[in-house]
Amino acid sequence: MQQTSPPSIAIVGGGPAGLLAAQHLAEAGYQVRVYEAQATVGRKFLVAGHGGFNLTNSEDETRFAARYAIHASAFSHYLRHFSPNDLRAWAAALGIETFVGTSGRVFPTAEYKPAQLLRAWLERLQQLGVKLHTRHRWLGFTADKGLRIRQETTGQELTVRPAATLLALGGASWAKTGSDGHWTTILEQQNIACAPFQPSNCGAEVAWSAYFREKVGRQPLKNIALSCGTHTVRGELMLTDYGLEGTPVYALTPQLRAALATGHPAHLHLNLKPDMAPAQLTAKLSQRRSGSSWASFLKETLRLGPPVPTLLREAGMLNFPSEAAEAAQLLTQLPIPVAGLRPLDEAISTAGGVTWAEVNGQLMLQKLPGVFVAGEMLDWEAPTGGYLLQGCFSTGAWAARGIREWLSAIG
């Protein structure tokens, strides 16, 4: 009896979503080919590991899903299919042990670097028979919905007609890694709606004075709380020459974008003593003796040394309030006007991409049966802390599941 070959599946994009989908599909017995325009796969994956290789988070399922805001319901399904614990088990199967940090974030243990994990992963994919085609750029679709691929080193164009396709081309930040968002033009030619890309998890621009930039430069403010409207985030803030950066700022970029979009001034409110009750703070401030400088008093009594006095001066407080209650309010609700967000390419991630109305529950494009989408190509965002990478892994795993179900249904 003649044996039929398993269906061939094309994956366009060699990032976390695409590579995990490739692994799951190869483990299910399919022939898998990955097409990546860059010279190597996993480039953004490696860049993301430079600041601490945060794979996922140990948060409970409900709180984890809520990090995806309006898409929490959909992501609850993806996370159950490929959970943070599944991600840790996947890493362990590659020989990479992980641990939970004090913040709840999950990292590989100190002896493992991002490149080691990627290398072990690629070896596993090779063992499974996954074919990686680097320097192969996707140009779009043929008239009969085949994939047009250009071999970048030779300029030769070829056509691929897989049984199913997964697009996992990333968002539009860090273009040097290949994540440039140019694929939106191809999909829009197929009448697939894509929301404009916007920066997410990025710094906020503040029009500091020349005096402030020279005096402060780049300095941290530790153990603070930052608010935008009704949203408040704790953490460490970094004052920079262009404005603000750090986890609290990144987490508030959706609210800042919305505020800036109204055309009115956007403000962040800084709480320099979030662990101190208002009454306690007021009592402390009441201890200041007449004639003593506020700068010395804040440093000695509240441990608010430089650059806090300069920051207060920048906020227009050349004369610090003499009333303790008013001073306490200022230290817990210091207004910082935000002029804008940092450029798209500097952002850690992006909002925008393929709108959710364009995909079905399996993450297949409604207008292109057999073509699936995963990772940052979809219009979702999440804060840093392991949620971004987990979201890419989980949507990649879910799309692989959708491909299997679709191929099974069509026979």
C-alpha positions as CSV (number, residue, x, y, z in Angstrom):
1,M,0.0,0.0,0.0
2,Q,1.3,3.4,-0.9
3,Q,1.9,5.7,2.0
4,T,0.8,9.3,1.7
5,S,3.0,12.0,3.0
6,P,1.8,14.1,5.9
7,P,0.4,17.6,4.9
8,S,3.0,20.3,4.6
9,I,2.6,23.5,6.7
10,A,4.3,26.8,6.1
11,I,5.1,29.1,9.0
12,V,6.1,32.6,8.0
13,G,8.2,34.3,10.8
14,G,10.8,32.7,13.1
15,G,9.9,34.3,16.4
16,P,8.5,32.6,19.5
17,A,5.0,32.2,18.2
18,G,6.0,30.7,14.9
19,L,8.7,28.4,16.3
20,L,6.5,27.0,19.1
21,A,3.7,26.4,16.5
22,A,6.3,24.6,14.4
23,Q,7.3,22.4,17.3
24,H,3.7,21.5,18.2
25,L,2.8,20.7,14.5
26,A,6.0,18.7,13.9
27,E,5.3,16.7,17.1
28,A,1.8,16.0,15.7
29,G,3.4,14.5,12.6
30,Y,3.2,17.3,10.0
31,Q,5.9,18.4,7.7
32,V,6.8,22.0,8.7
33,R,8.8,24.6,6.9
34,V,9.6,28.0,8.6
35,Y,10.4,31.0,6.3
36,E,12.3,33.8,8.0
37,A,13.5,37.0,6.2
38,Q,16.5,37.6,8.5
39,A,19.7,35.6,8.5
40,T,18.8,33.9,11.8
41,V,15.6,33.1,13.6
42,G,14.6,34.3,17.1
43,R,16.3,37.7,16.9
44,K,13.7,39.7,18.9
45,F,13.6,36.8,21.3
46,L,17.3,37.3,22.0
47,V,17.0,41.1,22.2
48,A,14.2,40.7,24.7
49,G,16.5,38.7,26.9
50,H,19.2,41.4,27.2
51,G,17.5,43.1,30.1
52,G,16.8,40.0,32.1
53,F,15.3,36.9,30.4
54,N,11.8,37.1,31.8
55,L,9.9,34.1,30.2
56,T,6.6,34.3,32.0
57,N,4.9,35.0,35.3
58,S,3.7,32.9,38.2
59,E,0.5,34.9,38.7
60,D,-2.8,32.9,39.0
61,E,-4.8,32.2,35.9
62,T,-7.5,34.9,36.4
63,R,-5.1,37.7,37.2
64,F,-2.8,36.6,34.3
65,A,-5.6,36.7,31.8
66,A,-6.7,40.1,33.0
67,R,-3.3,41.5,31.9
68,Y,-4.6,41.3,28.3
69,A,-7.4,43.9,29.2
70,I,-10.3,43.8,26.7
71,H,-8.9,40.5,25.3
72,A,-8.8,38.7,28.7
73,S,-11.6,36.3,27.7
74,A,-9.8,35.1,24.6
75,F,-6.4,34.9,26.3
76,S,-7.9,32.8,29.2
77,H,-8.5,30.1,26.6
78,Y,-5.0,30.4,25.1
79,L,-3.4,30.3,28.6
80,R,-5.3,27.2,29.6
81,H,-4.1,25.5,26.4
82,F,-0.5,26.6,26.9
83,S,0.0,27.9,30.4
84,P,2.9,29.5,32.2
85,N,3.5,26.0,33.8
86,D,3.5,24.5,30.3
87,L,6.1,27.0,29.3
88,R,8.3,26.1,32.2
89,A,7.9,22.4,31.4
90,W,8.7,23.1,27.8
91,A,11.9,24.9,28.8
92,A,12.8,22.1,31.2
93,A,12.4,19.5,28.4
94,L,15.0,21.5,26.5
95,G,17.3,21.3,29.6
96,I,16.7,24.8,30.8
97,E,15.6,25.1,34.4
98,T,13.6,28.1,35.6
99,F,12.8,29.8,38.9
100,V,10.3,32.3,40.2
101,G,11.7,35.6,41.3
102,T,10.6,37.7,44.2
103,S,8.3,39.7,41.9
104,G,6.6,36.6,40.6
105,R,8.4,36.7,37.3
106,V,9.9,33.5,35.9
107,F,13.4,33.4,34.6
108,P,15.9,30.7,33.5
109,T,18.4,30.0,36.3
110,A,21.6,32.1,36.2
111,E,23.7,29.7,34.2
112,Y,21.4,29.8,31.2
113,K,21.5,32.6,28.7
114,P,18.9,33.4,26.0
115,A,21.2,32.1,23.2
116,Q,21.5,28.7,25.0
117,L,17.8,28.3,25.2
118,L,17.4,29.2,21.5
119,R,20.2,26.8,20.5
120,A,18.6,23.9,22.4
121,W,15.2,24.8,20.9
122,L,16.6,24.8,17.3
123,E,18.3,21.5,17.9
124,R,14.9,20.1,19.1
125,L,13.2,21.4,15.9
126,Q,15.9,19.9,13.8
127,Q,15.3,16.5,15.5
128,L,11.6,16.8,14.7
129,G,12.4,17.5,11.0
130,V,11.4,21.1,10.9
131,K,13.1,22.9,8.0
132,L,14.2,26.4,8.6
133,H,14.6,28.6,5.6
134,T,16.4,31.8,6.6
135,R,16.8,34.8,4.3
136,H,13.5,33.9,2.7
137,R,11.1,36.9,2.6
138,W,7.3,36.5,2.2
139,L,6.1,38.8,-0.6
140,G,2.4,38.0,-0.5
141,F,-0.1,35.7,-2.2
142,T,-0.4,34.4,-5.7
143,A,-3.8,34.5,-7.5
144,D,-4.6,31.0,-6.3
145,K,-3.5,31.9,-2.7
146,G,-0.1,30.3,-2.8
147,L,2.8,32.0,-0.9
148,R,5.3,34.1,-2.9
149,I,8.7,33.8,-1.3
150,R,11.9,35.5,-2.3
151,Q,15.3,34.0,-1.6
152,E,17.1,37.2,-0.4
153,T,20.7,36.1,-1.3
154,T,19.9,35.2,-4.9
155,G,16.8,37.3,-5.6
156,Q,15.0,34.2,-6.9
157,E,11.3,34.0,-6.3
158,L,9.5,30.8,-5.6
159,T,5.9,29.8,-4.9
160,V,4.9,27.6,-2.0
161,R,1.5,25.9,-1.7
162,P,1.2,24.4,1.7
163,A,-1.9,22.7,3.1
164,A,-2.1,25.4,5.8
165,T,-0.1,28.6,6.6
166,L,0.7,30.3,9.9
167,L,1.7,34.0,9.7
168,A,3.8,35.0,12.8
169,L,5.6,38.1,11.6
170,G,5.5,40.2,14.8
171,G,4.5,43.8,15.4
172,A,6.3,46.9,14.4
173,S,8.9,47.7,17.1
174,W,12.6,46.9,16.9
175,A,12.7,46.8,13.1
176,K,16.3,45.8,13.2
177,T,15.2,42.3,14.3
178,G,12.8,42.0,11.3
179,S,9.7,43.1,13.2
180,D,8.8,46.1,11.0
181,G,5.0,45.6,10.4
182,H,5.4,45.9,6.6
183,W,3.2,42.8,6.2
184,T,0.1,45.0,6.8
185,T,0.2,46.2,3.2
186,I,-0.1,42.6,2.0
187,L,-3.0,41.7,4.2
188,E,-4.8,45.0,3.4
189,Q,-4.6,44.0,-0.3
190,Q,-6.7,41.0,0.7
191,N,-9.2,43.3,2.4
192,I,-8.1,42.2,5.9
193,A,-8.4,45.1,8.4
194,C,-5.4,46.0,10.4
195,A,-5.4,48.5,13.2
196,P,-2.6,51.1,13.0
197,F,0.4,50.3,15.1
198,Q,1.0,52.3,18.2
199,P,3.8,52.2,20.7
200,S,3.2,50.1,23.9
201,N,5.5,49.6,26.9
202,C,7.6,52.6,26.0
203,G,8.9,55.8,27.6
204,A,7.0,59.0,28.0
205,E,8.3,62.3,26.8
206,V,8.4,65.3,29.2
207,A,9.5,68.7,28.2
208,W,12.1,69.1,30.9
209,S,14.0,72.4,31.2
210,A,17.6,72.6,30.2
211,Y,18.4,73.1,33.9
212,F,16.7,69.9,34.8
213,R,18.4,67.8,32.1
214,E,21.8,69.1,33.1
215,K,21.2,68.8,36.8
216,V,19.5,65.4,36.9
217,G,20.5,63.6,33.7
218,R,19.5,60.0,34.2
219,Q,18.5,59.0,37.8
220,P,16.1,56.5,39.3
221,L,13.3,57.1,41.7
222,K,12.7,53.8,43.7
223,N,9.7,52.5,45.4
224,I,7.2,55.0,43.9
225,A,3.6,54.8,42.5
226,L,2.6,56.3,39.2
227,S,-0.9,57.0,38.2
228,C,-2.7,58.0,35.0
229,G,-6.4,58.6,35.6
230,T,-7.7,55.8,37.8
231,H,-4.8,53.4,37.0
232,T,-1.9,53.2,39.4
233,V,1.3,51.1,39.1
234,R,4.1,50.6,41.7
235,G,7.7,50.2,40.9
236,E,10.9,52.0,40.0
237,L,10.9,55.1,37.7
238,M,13.8,56.3,35.7
239,L,14.2,60.0,35.0
240,T,15.9,60.5,31.6
241,D,16.8,63.5,29.4
242,Y,13.7,62.9,27.3
243,G,11.3,62.2,30.1
244,L,10.4,59.0,32.0
245,E,10.9,55.3,31.5
246,G,10.6,52.2,33.6
247,T,7.9,49.5,34.4
248,P,5.3,51.9,35.8
249,V,5.5,54.1,32.7
250,Y,5.4,51.1,30.4
251,A,2.3,49.7,32.1
252,L,0.5,53.0,31.8
253,T,1.1,53.5,28.0
254,P,-2.5,52.5,27.0
255,Q,-3.9,55.1,29.4
256,L,-1.4,57.7,28.2
257,R,-2.2,57.0,24.5
258,A,-5.9,57.4,25.2
259,A,-5.3,60.7,27.1
260,L,-3.0,62.1,24.4
261,A,-5.5,61.1,21.7
262,T,-8.1,63.6,23.2
263,G,-5.9,66.5,22.2
264,H,-5.8,67.7,25.9
265,P,-2.7,67.6,28.1
266,A,-1.9,64.2,29.5
267,H,-0.6,63.9,33.1
268,L,1.0,61.3,35.2
269,H,0.8,61.7,38.9
270,L,3.8,60.6,41.0
271,N,3.5,59.4,44.6
272,L,6.9,59.5,46.2
273,K,5.8,57.9,49.4
274,P,3.2,55.2,48.5
275,D,3.8,53.1,51.6
276,M,3.1,56.0,54.0
277,A,-0.5,56.8,55.0
278,P,-1.5,60.4,54.3
279,A,-2.1,61.2,58.0
280,Q,1.4,59.8,58.8
281,L,3.0,61.7,56.0
282,T,1.3,65.0,57.1
283,A,2.5,64.4,60.7
284,K,6.1,63.9,59.5
285,L,6.0,67.1,57.5
286,S,4.6,69.0,60.5
287,Q,7.8,68.3,62.3
288,R,9.8,70.7,60.1
289,R,11.1,73.7,62.0
290,S,10.7,77.1,60.6
291,G,13.8,78.3,58.7
292,S,15.1,74.8,57.9
293,S,15.3,74.0,54.2
294,W,12.8,71.7,52.6
295,A,15.6,69.9,50.7
296,S,17.4,69.0,53.9
297,F,14.2,68.1,55.7
298,L,12.9,65.8,53.0
299,K,16.3,64.0,52.8
300,E,16.7,63.6,56.5
301,T,13.1,62.8,57.5
302,L,11.6,61.1,54.5
303,R,14.7,59.9,52.7
304,L,13.8,62.0,49.6
305,G,17.1,63.2,48.5
306,P,18.3,64.2,45.1
307,P,16.8,64.3,42.5
308,V,13.5,65.0,44.3
309,P,14.1,68.7,45.2
310,T,15.1,69.4,41.5
311,L,12.0,67.5,40.4
312,L,9.8,69.6,42.7
313,R,11.4,72.7,41.3
314,E,10.8,71.5,37.8
315,A,7.1,71.1,38.7
316,G,7.0,74.8,39.5
317,M,7.3,74.4,43.2
318,L,10.1,77.0,43.8
319,N,8.3,77.7,47.1
320,F,7.4,74.5,48.7
321,P,4.0,74.7,50.5
322,S,4.3,75.8,54.1
323,E,1.2,73.8,55.1
324,A,2.0,70.2,55.9
325,A,-1.2,68.8,54.4
326,E,-0.6,70.7,51.2
327,A,3.0,69.5,51.1
328,A,1.8,65.9,51.7
329,Q,-0.6,66.1,48.8
330,L,2.1,67.4,46.5
331,L,4.5,64.6,47.4
332,T,1.8,61.9,46.8
333,Q,0.2,63.5,43.7
334,L,3.0,65.4,41.9
335,P,1.7,66.2,38.4
336,I,4.0,65.5,35.5
337,P,2.8,66.7,32.1
338,V,3.4,64.2,29.3
339,A,4.0,65.6,25.8
340,G,4.0,62.3,24.0
341,L,5.3,58.8,23.8
342,R,8.6,57.6,22.4
343,P,8.8,56.5,18.8
344,L,7.3,53.2,17.6
345,D,10.6,51.5,16.9
346,E,11.9,52.2,20.4
347,A,8.8,50.6,22.0
348,I,9.2,47.2,23.7
349,S,6.0,46.1,22.0
350,T,3.2,47.5,19.9
351,A,-0.6,47.7,19.9
352,G,-2.3,47.3,16.6
353,G,-2.2,44.7,13.9
354,V,-4.8,42.3,12.5
355,T,-8.1,43.1,14.1
356,W,-9.9,40.4,16.0
357,A,-13.0,40.5,13.8
358,E,-10.8,39.2,11.0
359,V,-10.0,35.8,12.7
360,N,-12.2,33.0,14.0
361,G,-11.9,31.2,17.2
362,Q,-9.0,29.1,15.8
363,L,-7.1,32.3,14.9
364,M,-7.8,31.6,11.2
365,L,-8.4,34.5,8.9
366,Q,-12.0,34.5,7.9
367,K,-11.3,35.7,4.4
368,L,-8.4,33.4,3.8
369,P,-9.3,29.8,4.9
370,G,-6.2,27.9,5.8
371,V,-4.2,31.0,6.8
372,F,-3.7,31.5,10.5
373,V,-2.2,34.3,12.6
374,A,-0.4,34.3,15.9
375,G,1.8,36.5,18.2
376,E,2.2,40.3,17.9
377,M,0.6,40.3,14.5
378,L,-2.8,40.4,16.3
379,D,-4.1,43.6,17.9
380,W,-3.4,43.0,21.6
381,E,-1.0,44.4,24.2
382,A,0.1,43.5,27.7
383,P,2.5,44.9,30.2
384,T,6.1,43.7,30.7
385,G,6.7,41.0,33.4
386,G,6.4,37.9,31.3
387,Y,3.0,38.6,29.8
388,L,4.2,39.6,26.4
389,L,6.3,36.5,25.7
390,Q,3.7,34.2,27.2
391,G,1.1,35.8,25.0
392,C,3.2,35.0,21.9
393,F,3.8,31.4,23.0
394,S,0.2,30.8,23.9
395,T,-1.2,32.2,20.7
396,G,1.3,30.2,18.7
397,A,0.3,27.0,20.5
398,W,-3.4,27.8,20.0
399,A,-3.0,28.5,16.3
400,A,-1.1,25.2,15.9
401,R,-4.1,23.5,17.5
402,G,-6.4,25.4,15.1
403,I,-4.4,24.2,12.1
404,R,-4.7,20.6,13.3
405,E,-8.4,20.9,13.8
406,W,-9.0,22.6,10.4
407,L,-6.9,20.1,8.5
408,S,-8.8,17.3,10.2
409,A,-12.1,18.8,9.4
410,I,-11.4,19.2,5.6
411,G,-10.1,15.7,5.5
